[in-house]
Every structure is written in structure tokens, then in C-alpha cells.
């Protein structure tokens, strides 16, 4: 029997999809897990950055926490203390100083202590893994090509080695990931991911898990009752950024994330307006000052930026400035039902425009959030990326300048 290369590739992809689905299904049977993890991260360009992180982590799934991790989290990184999240607050316990720092992640400004590294997100939300697989294979947003490398032995156990190659991803040109899945129980023990933005900015991420034990945890582990008696609990105070954290167009242009330059014509923008029952809506730049915010729901810096955007909207909308929160990451059947609860929780007032991934590419929005101020001729006047309170001051100054120019004409 003769097989073509195409048929062999299709069979391999079908097998990989089957293994990944079984991995996700296996995780969904369990309610809690504890494991050791070593996380390594590398970011490289002109200035390189690398870090390594070892921890013991305990997780318990809770569907009511869909905005954050998806459940309870407990992390210990050594003898000096541990952190945990109880669905309401985050606690950082220092066993040497006998202090506890309490933060409020459901507020806009208290998310700096959120635990992120090493959390097994596929365990917390197994259906999301299956959705991502079918989402990519069916090419509804971007295409995922799956392939196999040779089987690998990890800690004496045989593992499948599955490679995902993402294509047409809006945020980066190249993205690949590798999963090493233990054959005996479909548990992923090693995950590696590499991303490349516009051929110059590379990041890699590795998570290596050992000693996985399922369904041995209870809620008491994630409760404040396990904090030792006599420890002092204090609220986390958000540090004020220094004045030299201004982010202007020139600095932004020279950064790793190159959005449209000032003076560039803003590409045509059309999408579905959430507040108008998803009606098709073209944004008209001509004759209006426009502010765009590229964001998505689970982006913490995006959430931190929301009160600032709402404040600008409240001040300048009555003066004829239009504000649009542009979102291409949540324009899918899984995320859309979460919008009403999300907007109610965060009191977000900007008009939400749901678009496809081509829009982010046209605006070169390679990181979130990214903001643009566009003048009445449709030209970009100001842009910055990330959450910088001083950036919003510069944005307001730019709007004021444009309003004054208009009043002179």
C-alpha cells in the first residue's frame, strides 16, 4: 500500500489530536493536583533576559473563578514563605518576618501579587485545551499544524512528543510549542513554547512538572485559617510609578514592540459593536478625534488600564472624542458569553469593537494593551503599549492639544 506525504501527515495530525483530547479529558476527571515545577523563561533581543523558577504548587478547580485562574492556587518557592489565592484575595506569607501581604485581585489596581509562573492552566480549564485544538484545526481563527517527533524517555517513562506549529497568529509571526505527554496516563510532564515577533523579538517558556498527585487536596489548604497565629496581615500598597516612566511615541518606536509611527494613516477599522447587539460597525475617523484601546479580557494590564480609559472617556467624549476598545482575542464562541459578567464586574464603559486578527496586524499591535490617539485627518498622533499611568497623562495632553488645534480652525 502506498501513502502520499499528505495522507501520512493527516494521519499523524489525527493521532496527535486524539492524544491531546485524551490528555484534556484525563485532566477533567480530577478536581485537584499538587506537583513540583521548574519554569524557565527567556526573552531575547538587543537586551536579553532569562529567569528560572522552582516551586511546589497545589491547585483546586472552581468554575466560578473563570476570570482568573479557574480555581484555588497555593505556591511555595522555598523556605521563606508561600502564596495562595482563595477566589477572593491573594496572600503572600513570609514565614521569616511573620508577615502576610494581602491583595485584592478583583479590584483594578491590586493585581501585582497575582501568582502566575508554573500554574498549570490546562488543568484548571481542560475544556479550553480541547477548544483550542478544534479551534485551530478547523481554522476558525488560525491554523495549528500538529506533528510528531520521536518518542522520548522522561524520568524513566515513555512519552509522546507532539509539536504544534501555529500559523496566522495575530500577535506574532512564528509560534511553536512542544508537549511531552506520558503514555501510561496521558499526563503532560514537559511543555515548551517559543514565540518570535517580526523576526527580532524571541521569547521561550518551559515548564517541567514532577511528582504530580491528583485529588489529595481540600479547600482548607487555600484558607486563611492555615496562616500561623501571630502573623501580621497588611494590605498591599501599589507603588507609584516614577515620573520618568513616560512613554512617548519616540520611545515606543524604539522599543521591542513597534506600533504605527506618529504621522501614519490609521488603517480602516470595522467590526461588530458589542453595545449594539454585534451590528457591523465601521469606525469613521474623518473629522473626529479617536482613541483606540487594543485589549482582551484575561489581560491583567488591560484590566488595570480600564479605569483610566473610563476616566478619559467621561471627560472627553462630551467634547466629541470617540473611544473604542478593540478586541480580537475574545471574538469567539467560548469568550463572548463572558462579556456581560466581565463588564459588570469591571464597570468598563468604553464601546467594545470585536474584530478579526488582521486588524491587530495592520496596526502592528504586538502586545496588549496598546493605545492609539488618532486626529481628525485619520493620522496616528500618539501610541504606547502596556500599563503606564503616566502614559495616560500624555494621552490626555495629546487630546487637549488636538482639541485646541480644532478650536483655532
Kinemage of the C-alpha trace (Angstrom):
@kinemage 1
@onewidth
@group {chain A} dominant
@subgroup {mainchain}
@vectorlist {calphas} color= white
{ca unk a 1} P 0.000 0.000 0.000
{ca unk a 2} L 1.337 3.415 -0.972
{ca unk a 3} L 0.701 6.519 1.164
{ca unk a 4} L 1.243 10.052 -0.041
{ca unk a 5} L 3.056 12.524 2.188
{ca unk a 6} L -0.221 14.415 2.618
{ca unk a 7} L -2.095 11.342 3.880
{ca unk a 8} L 0.740 10.429 6.248
{ca unk a 9} L 0.707 13.998 7.606
{ca unk a 10} L -3.069 13.886 8.064
{ca unk a 11} L -2.904 10.578 9.946
{ca unk a 12} L -0.220 11.967 12.258
{ca unk a 13} L -2.280 15.063 12.934
{ca unk a 14} L -5.390 12.988 13.697
{ca unk a 15} L -3.376 10.860 16.109
{ca unk a 16} L -1.943 13.949 17.805
{ca unk a 17} L -5.421 15.465 18.179
{ca unk a 18} L -6.648 12.222 19.721
{ca unk a 19} L -3.793 12.184 22.258
{ca unk a 20} L -4.289 15.838 23.190
{ca unk a 21} L -8.027 15.310 23.625
{ca unk a 22} L -7.416 12.299 25.853
{ca unk a 23} L -4.950 14.365 27.882
{ca unk a 24} L -7.582 17.057 28.362
{ca unk a 25} L -10.284 14.518 29.204
{ca unk a 26} L -7.983 12.855 31.729
{ca unk a 27} L -7.386 16.182 33.470
{ca unk a 28} L -11.125 16.910 33.620
{ca unk a 29} L -11.659 13.779 35.773
{ca unk a 30} L -9.610 15.321 38.605
{ca unk a 31} L -10.567 18.188 40.909
{ca unk a 32} L -7.196 18.967 42.479
{ca unk a 33} L -3.490 18.411 41.867
{ca unk a 34} L -0.159 19.030 43.583
{ca unk a 35} L 3.192 18.964 41.788
{ca unk a 36} L 6.711 20.337 41.643
{ca unk a 37} L 7.565 22.554 38.703
{ca unk a 38} L 10.631 24.161 37.221
{ca unk a 39} L 9.815 27.109 34.977
{ca unk a 40} L 12.353 28.744 32.688
{ca unk a 41} L 11.785 31.891 30.668
{ca unk a 42} L 13.941 33.640 28.113
{ca unk a 43} L 13.344 36.938 26.331
{ca unk a 44} L 15.888 37.985 23.757
{ca unk a 45} L 16.528 40.959 21.524
{ca unk a 46} L 19.170 43.638 21.977
{ca unk a 47} L 18.676 43.241 25.732
{ca unk a 48} L 18.259 39.629 26.827
{ca unk a 49} L 16.518 38.433 29.944
{ca unk a 50} L 16.416 34.937 31.439
{ca unk a 51} L 14.935 33.570 34.645
{ca unk a 52} L 14.417 30.219 36.333
{ca unk a 53} L 11.779 29.436 38.918
{ca unk a 54} L 11.180 26.331 41.049
{ca unk a 55} L 8.031 25.798 43.090
{ca unk a 56} L 5.667 23.362 44.733
{ca unk a 57} L 2.117 24.120 43.597
{ca unk a 58} L -1.343 22.985 44.666
{ca unk a 59} L -4.433 23.667 42.566
{ca unk a 60} L -8.155 23.048 43.013
{ca unk a 61} L -10.566 23.753 40.200
{ca unk a 62} L -13.544 26.122 40.725
{ca unk a 63} L -15.635 27.070 37.709
{ca unk a 64} L -16.908 30.222 39.426
{ca unk a 65} L -13.427 31.748 39.080
{ca unk a 66} L -13.363 31.887 35.284
{ca unk a 67} L -11.980 35.458 35.204
{ca unk a 68} L -8.737 34.432 36.910
{ca unk a 69} L -7.043 31.054 37.330
{ca unk a 70} L -10.153 28.911 37.333
{ca unk a 71} L -9.792 27.889 40.976
{ca unk a 72} L -7.745 27.899 44.167
{ca unk a 73} L -3.951 28.287 43.980
{ca unk a 74} L -1.182 27.645 46.522
{ca unk a 75} L 2.509 28.175 45.651
{ca unk a 76} L 5.677 27.696 47.678
{ca unk a 77} L 9.041 28.744 46.260
{ca unk a 78} L 11.270 27.852 49.196
{ca unk a 79} L 11.743 28.169 52.943
{ca unk a 80} L 10.890 31.870 53.164
{ca unk a 81} L 7.162 31.532 52.628
{ca unk a 82} L 4.306 30.808 50.261
{ca unk a 83} L 1.410 32.431 48.432
{ca unk a 84} L -2.192 31.406 47.934
{ca unk a 85} L -5.380 32.582 46.261
{ca unk a 86} L -8.780 31.760 47.817
{ca unk a 87} L -11.021 33.007 44.945
{ca unk a 88} L -11.313 36.400 46.662
{ca unk a 89} L -7.864 37.576 47.736
{ca unk a 90} L -4.189 36.792 47.262
{ca unk a 91} L -1.965 36.284 50.312
{ca unk a 92} L 1.828 36.383 50.349
{ca unk a 93} L 3.095 34.777 53.578
{ca unk a 94} L 6.652 35.472 54.764
{ca unk a 95} L 7.480 32.847 57.380
{ca unk a 96} L 10.768 34.554 58.314
{ca unk a 97} L 9.332 38.011 59.027
{ca unk a 98} L 5.984 36.537 60.156
{ca unk a 99} L 4.064 38.895 57.907
{ca unk a 100} L 1.265 38.456 55.385
{ca unk a 101} L 0.618 40.825 52.481
{ca unk a 102} L -2.997 40.750 51.339
{ca unk a 103} L -4.013 41.942 47.889
{ca unk a 104} L -7.385 42.210 46.201
{ca unk a 105} L -7.140 40.868 42.633
{ca unk a 106} L -10.768 41.604 41.797
{ca unk a 107} L -10.013 45.299 42.100
{ca unk a 108} L -8.283 47.119 39.268
{ca unk a 109} L -5.056 48.085 40.997
{ca unk a 110} L -4.215 45.179 43.295
{ca unk a 111} L -3.056 42.525 40.861
{ca unk a 112} L 0.695 42.809 41.113
{ca unk a 113} L 0.847 39.936 43.622
{ca unk a 114} L -1.078 37.504 41.447
{ca unk a 115} L 0.669 34.144 41.186
{ca unk a 116} L 1.348 33.231 37.569
{ca unk a 117} L 4.522 31.236 36.944
{ca unk a 118} L 4.080 27.478 36.983
{ca unk a 119} L 0.286 27.412 37.298
{ca unk a 120} L -0.990 24.501 35.214
{ca unk a 121} L -3.654 26.314 33.204
{ca unk a 122} L -4.671 23.246 31.202
{ca unk a 123} L -5.562 21.527 34.464
{ca unk a 124} L -7.623 24.482 35.665
{ca unk a 125} L -9.606 24.640 32.424
{ca unk a 126} L -9.347 21.348 30.475
{ca unk a 127} L -12.199 22.196 28.050
{ca unk a 128} L -10.159 25.188 26.911
{ca unk a 129} L -7.454 22.766 25.760
{ca unk a 130} L -9.925 20.830 23.631
{ca unk a 131} L -11.461 24.041 22.303
{ca unk a 132} L -8.035 25.341 21.288
{ca unk a 133} L -7.270 22.126 19.423
{ca unk a 134} L -10.504 22.138 17.402
{ca unk a 135} L -10.364 25.941 17.101
{ca unk a 136} L -7.030 25.752 15.324
{ca unk a 137} L -7.562 22.607 13.283
{ca unk a 138} L -10.837 23.962 11.910
{ca unk a 139} L -9.078 27.224 11.002
{ca unk a 140} L -11.812 29.396 12.550
{ca unk a 141} L -9.159 31.850 13.777
{ca unk a 142} L -5.723 30.481 12.991
{ca unk a 143} L -4.258 27.216 11.854
{ca unk a 144} L -2.395 24.722 14.027
{ca unk a 145} L -0.252 22.083 12.370
{ca unk a 146} L 0.496 19.086 14.562
{ca unk a 147} L 3.367 16.668 14.087
{ca unk a 148} L 5.283 14.005 15.986
{ca unk a 149} L 8.926 13.812 16.919
{ca unk a 150} L 10.493 10.611 18.206
{ca unk a 151} L 9.130 9.250 21.475
{ca unk a 152} L 11.099 10.452 24.488
{ca unk a 153} L 12.008 8.943 27.851
{ca unk a 154} L 11.464 11.374 30.762
{ca unk a 155} L 12.092 10.190 34.344
{ca unk a 156} L 12.097 6.613 33.073
{ca unk a 157} L 8.662 6.936 31.455
{ca unk a 158} L 7.857 6.784 27.738
{ca unk a 159} L 6.339 9.996 26.416
{ca unk a 160} L 4.785 11.125 23.180
{ca unk a 161} L 6.452 14.225 21.743
{ca unk a 162} L 3.884 16.405 19.961
{ca unk a 163} L 4.823 19.614 18.166
{ca unk a 164} L 2.315 22.386 17.486
{ca unk a 165} L 3.093 24.978 14.852
{ca unk a 166} L 0.742 27.965 14.916
{ca unk a 167} L 0.059 29.845 11.713
{ca unk a 168} L -1.759 33.132 11.071
{ca unk a 169} L -1.456 34.109 14.726
{ca unk a 170} L -2.277 37.832 15.014
{ca unk a 171} L 0.312 38.718 17.667
{ca unk a 172} L 3.414 37.122 16.263
{ca unk a 173} L 4.795 35.725 13.047
{ca unk a 174} L 6.111 32.444 14.444
{ca unk a 175} L 4.905 30.361 17.373
{ca unk a 176} L 5.653 26.732 18.148
{ca unk a 177} L 5.068 24.617 21.228
{ca unk a 178} L 6.036 21.097 22.249
{ca unk a 179} L 4.238 18.770 24.634
{ca unk a 180} L 5.786 15.672 26.184
{ca unk a 181} L 2.878 13.513 27.297
{ca unk a 182} L 3.380 10.438 29.470
{ca unk a 183} L 1.946 7.406 27.707
{ca unk a 184} L 0.741 5.496 30.736
{ca unk a 185} L -1.710 8.167 31.942
{ca unk a 186} L -1.785 10.967 29.309
{ca unk a 187} L -0.173 13.468 31.691
{ca unk a 188} L 1.873 16.313 30.221
{ca unk a 189} L 5.166 16.411 32.116
{ca unk a 190} L 7.075 18.903 29.963
{ca unk a 191} L 5.843 21.862 27.948
{ca unk a 192} L 7.956 24.201 25.820
{ca unk a 193} L 6.871 27.226 23.820
{ca unk a 194} L 8.742 29.631 21.570
{ca unk a 195} L 7.489 32.835 20.002
{ca unk a 196} L 9.077 35.214 17.537
{ca unk a 197} L 7.739 38.698 16.831
{ca unk a 198} L 8.583 40.230 13.461
{ca unk a 199} L 11.820 38.283 13.245
{ca unk a 200} L 13.568 40.183 16.037
{ca unk a 201} L 11.963 39.566 19.432
{ca unk a 202} L 12.114 35.981 20.711
{ca unk a 203} L 10.686 34.517 23.886
{ca unk a 204} L 10.683 30.944 25.157
{ca unk a 205} L 8.875 29.294 28.033
{ca unk a 206} L 9.455 25.879 29.610
{ca unk a 207} L 7.521 24.085 32.367
{ca unk a 208} L 8.776 20.764 33.724
{ca unk a 209} L 6.444 19.019 36.204
{ca unk a 210} L 7.291 16.163 38.556
{ca unk a 211} L 5.612 14.329 41.441
{ca unk a 212} L 2.076 15.006 40.210
{ca unk a 213} L -0.544 13.800 42.699
{ca unk a 214} L -4.240 14.171 41.954
{ca unk a 215} L -7.262 14.657 44.241
{ca unk a 216} L -5.376 14.821 47.553
{ca unk a 217} L -6.132 18.480 48.387
{ca unk a 218} L -9.011 20.158 50.224
{ca unk a 219} L -10.186 23.763 50.496
{ca unk a 220} L -8.604 24.242 53.923
{ca unk a 221} L -5.186 24.413 52.248
{ca unk a 222} L -6.298 27.591 50.471
{ca unk a 223} L -7.983 29.193 53.501
{ca unk a 224} L -6.674 31.918 55.793
{ca unk a 225} L -7.101 29.570 58.759
{ca unk a 226} L -3.803 27.917 57.771
{ca unk a 227} L -1.882 31.178 58.331
{ca unk a 228} L 0.110 30.732 61.579
{ca unk a 229} L -1.172 32.548 64.660
{ca unk a 230} L 0.590 35.818 65.418
{ca unk a 231} L 1.425 36.746 61.823
{ca unk a 232} L 0.750 40.399 60.932
{ca unk a 233} L -1.589 40.892 57.954
{ca unk a 234} L -1.280 44.129 55.978
{ca unk a 235} L -2.821 45.351 52.734
{ca unk a 236} L -0.694 45.546 49.637
{ca unk a 237} L 0.147 49.122 48.594
{ca unk a 238} L 0.548 49.693 44.877
{ca unk a 239} L 3.836 51.563 44.242
{ca unk a 240} L 3.552 54.826 42.367
{ca unk a 241} L 5.442 54.845 39.069
{ca unk a 242} L 8.254 57.412 38.791
{ca unk a 243} L 7.736 60.377 36.533
{ca unk a 244} L 10.453 59.120 34.196
{ca unk a 245} L 8.170 56.257 33.130
{ca unk a 246} L 6.679 58.462 30.469
{ca unk a 247} L 6.042 56.546 27.280
{ca unk a 248} L 6.024 58.698 24.180
{ca unk a 249} L 5.924 57.838 20.526
{ca unk a 250} L 9.674 58.114 20.058
{ca unk a 251} L 10.416 55.758 22.944
{ca unk a 252} L 7.710 53.424 21.772
{ca unk a 253} L 9.105 53.326 18.262
{ca unk a 254} L 12.489 52.226 19.538
{ca unk a 255} L 11.082 49.517 21.814
{ca unk a 256} L 10.695 45.844 21.009
{ca unk a 257} L 7.040 46.433 20.100
{ca unk a 258} L 6.842 48.750 17.094
{ca unk a 259} L 3.297 50.032 16.617
{ca unk a 260} L 2.358 52.507 13.927
{ca unk a 261} L 4.522 55.618 13.897
{ca unk a 262} L 3.074 59.038 14.613
{ca unk a 263} L 2.008 60.503 11.307
{ca unk a 264} L 0.969 57.132 9.854
{ca unk a 265} L -2.536 56.894 8.470
{ca unk a 266} L -4.733 54.704 10.680
{ca unk a 267} L -5.898 51.617 8.755
{ca unk a 268} L -9.624 51.245 8.120
{ca unk a 269} L -11.361 49.806 11.170
{ca unk a 270} L -14.577 47.809 11.079
{ca unk a 271} L -16.034 45.248 13.451
{ca unk a 272} L -19.052 44.201 15.474
{ca unk a 273} L -20.090 46.669 18.153
{ca unk a 274} L -20.902 44.788 21.339
{ca unk a 275} L -23.141 47.516 22.751
{ca unk a 276} L -25.213 47.493 19.535
{ca unk a 277} L -26.070 43.769 19.512
{ca unk a 278} L -22.979 42.916 17.455
{ca unk a 279} L -24.088 45.011 14.496
{ca unk a 280} L -21.408 45.624 11.873
{ca unk a 281} L -19.859 48.990 12.551
{ca unk a 282} L -17.287 50.995 10.588
{ca unk a 283} L -15.282 53.490 12.643
{ca unk a 284} L -15.249 56.895 10.963
{ca unk a 285} L -12.001 58.734 11.689
{ca unk a 286} L -12.685 61.743 9.473
{ca unk a 287} L -13.498 64.882 11.403
{ca unk a 288} L -13.230 63.175 14.812
{ca unk a 289} L -10.519 62.599 17.396
{ca unk a 290} L -10.376 58.877 18.123
{ca unk a 291} L -8.823 56.817 20.911
{ca unk a 292} L -8.289 53.077 20.377
{ca unk a 293} L -7.510 50.538 23.086
{ca unk a 294} L -6.388 47.078 21.869
{ca unk a 295} L -7.148 44.661 24.734
{ca unk a 296} L -8.611 41.301 25.800
{ca unk a 297} L -10.461 40.074 28.887
{ca unk a 298} L -7.839 37.983 30.706
{ca unk a 299} L -5.039 40.533 30.160
{ca unk a 300} L -4.199 41.961 33.605
{ca unk a 301} L -2.516 45.162 32.319
{ca unk a 302} L -5.613 45.688 30.147
{ca unk a 303} L -7.837 45.430 33.205
{ca unk a 304} L -5.626 47.848 35.145
{ca unk a 305} L -6.000 50.344 32.301
{ca unk a 306} L -9.799 50.303 32.277
{ca unk a 307} L -10.431 52.961 34.968
{ca unk a 308} L -8.028 55.297 33.182
{ca unk a 309} L -9.809 54.786 29.866
{ca unk a 310} L -13.206 55.269 31.503
{ca unk a 311} L -11.978 58.491 33.097
{ca unk a 312} L -10.717 59.820 29.754
{ca unk a 313} L -13.974 58.845 28.077
{ca unk a 314} L -16.051 60.585 30.730
{ca unk a 315} L -14.003 63.767 30.357
{ca unk a 316} L -13.578 63.976 26.595
{ca unk a 317} L -16.482 62.146 24.951
{ca unk a 318} L -18.737 65.165 25.526
{ca unk a 319} L -16.128 67.212 23.632
{ca unk a 320} L -16.504 64.993 20.575
{ca unk a 321} L -13.731 62.444 21.164
{ca unk a 322} L -14.703 58.849 20.371
{ca unk a 323} L -13.358 55.846 22.280
{ca unk a 324} L -13.265 52.212 21.121
{ca unk a 325} L -11.952 49.163 22.959
{ca unk a 326} L -10.762 46.940 20.092
{ca unk a 327} L -10.762 43.220 20.848
{ca unk a 328} L -9.766 40.392 18.503
{ca unk a 329} L -8.780 37.792 21.120
{ca unk a 330} L -12.260 37.239 22.616
{ca unk a 331} L -14.218 37.202 19.373
{ca unk a 332} L -15.177 33.523 19.676
{ca unk a 333} L -17.996 31.341 20.990
{ca unk a 334} L -16.192 30.469 24.233
{ca unk a 335} L -15.378 34.039 25.305
{ca unk a 336} L -18.424 36.001 24.109
{ca unk a 337} L -20.816 34.674 26.809
{ca unk a 338} L -18.408 36.012 29.472
{ca unk a 339} L -18.716 39.637 28.340
{ca unk a 340} L -21.839 40.624 30.371
{ca unk a 341} L -20.354 39.391 33.668
{ca unk a 342} L -16.947 40.853 32.864
{ca unk a 343} L -18.301 44.309 32.013
{ca unk a 344} L -20.492 44.347 35.112
{ca unk a 345} L -17.598 43.342 37.373
{ca unk a 346} L -15.107 45.847 35.937
{ca unk a 347} L -17.593 48.656 35.164
{ca unk a 348} L -15.983 49.094 31.756
{ca unk a 349} L -17.756 51.890 29.870
{ca unk a 350} L -15.908 52.064 26.541
{ca unk a 351} L -17.618 50.824 23.394
{ca unk a 352} L -16.262 47.363 22.568
{ca unk a 353} L -15.464 46.621 18.937
{ca unk a 354} L -14.938 42.930 18.144
{ca unk a 355} L -12.657 42.467 15.144
{ca unk a 356} L -10.631 39.770 13.396
{ca unk a 357} L -6.889 39.242 13.816
{ca unk a 358} L -5.999 41.149 10.653
{ca unk a 359} L -6.762 44.432 12.411
{ca unk a 360} L -4.046 43.892 15.049
{ca unk a 361} L -1.566 43.081 12.294
{ca unk a 362} L -2.432 46.250 10.371
{ca unk a 363} L -1.926 48.367 13.485
{ca unk a 364} L 1.201 46.373 14.463
{ca unk a 365} L -0.370 45.834 17.898
{ca unk a 366} L 2.018 43.094 19.009
{ca unk a 367} L 1.383 43.395 22.760
{ca unk a 368} L -1.578 44.250 24.958
{ca unk a 369} L -2.810 46.742 25.829
{ca unk a 370} L -1.801 49.082 23.010
{ca unk a 371} L -3.315 52.556 22.715
{ca unk a 372} L -3.593 54.986 19.808
{ca unk a 373} L -4.752 58.587 19.572
{ca unk a 374} L -5.854 59.473 16.029
{ca unk a 375} L -6.504 63.019 14.796
{ca unk a 376} L -9.347 64.344 12.657
{ca unk a 377} L -7.423 63.561 9.461
{ca unk a 378} L -7.096 59.902 10.432
{ca unk a 379} L -3.406 60.107 11.348
{ca unk a 380} L -1.830 58.489 14.415
{ca unk a 381} L -0.632 61.196 16.838
{ca unk a 382} L 0.297 59.134 19.885
{ca unk a 383} L 0.694 55.497 20.880
{ca unk a 384} L 2.031 53.417 23.752
{ca unk a 385} L 1.888 49.846 24.960
{ca unk a 386} L 1.467 48.294 28.409
{ca unk a 387} L 0.096 49.765 31.623
{ca unk a 388} L 1.822 53.045 32.489
{ca unk a 389} L -0.263 55.611 34.442
{ca unk a 390} L 1.974 58.358 33.088
{ca unk a 391} L 1.124 57.213 29.570
{ca unk a 392} L -2.500 58.195 30.142
{ca unk a 393} L -1.364 61.673 31.222
{ca unk a 394} L 0.447 62.021 27.917
{ca unk a 395} L -2.604 60.686 26.116
{ca unk a 396} L -4.772 63.343 27.791
{ca unk a 397} L -2.230 66.029 26.879
{ca unk a 398} L -2.331 64.862 23.247
{ca unk a 399} L -6.134 65.025 23.202
{ca unk a 400} L -6.078 68.512 24.713
{ca unk a 401} L -3.605 69.649 22.064
{ca unk a 402} L -5.792 68.282 19.272
{ca unk a 403} L -8.886 69.946 20.718
{ca unk a 404} L -7.083 73.299 20.859
{ca unk a 405} L -5.934 72.917 17.254
{ca unk a 406} L -9.532 72.271 16.258
{ca unk a 407} L -10.828 75.327 18.103
{ca unk a 408} L -8.349 77.556 16.239
{ca unk a 409} L -9.584 76.412 12.850
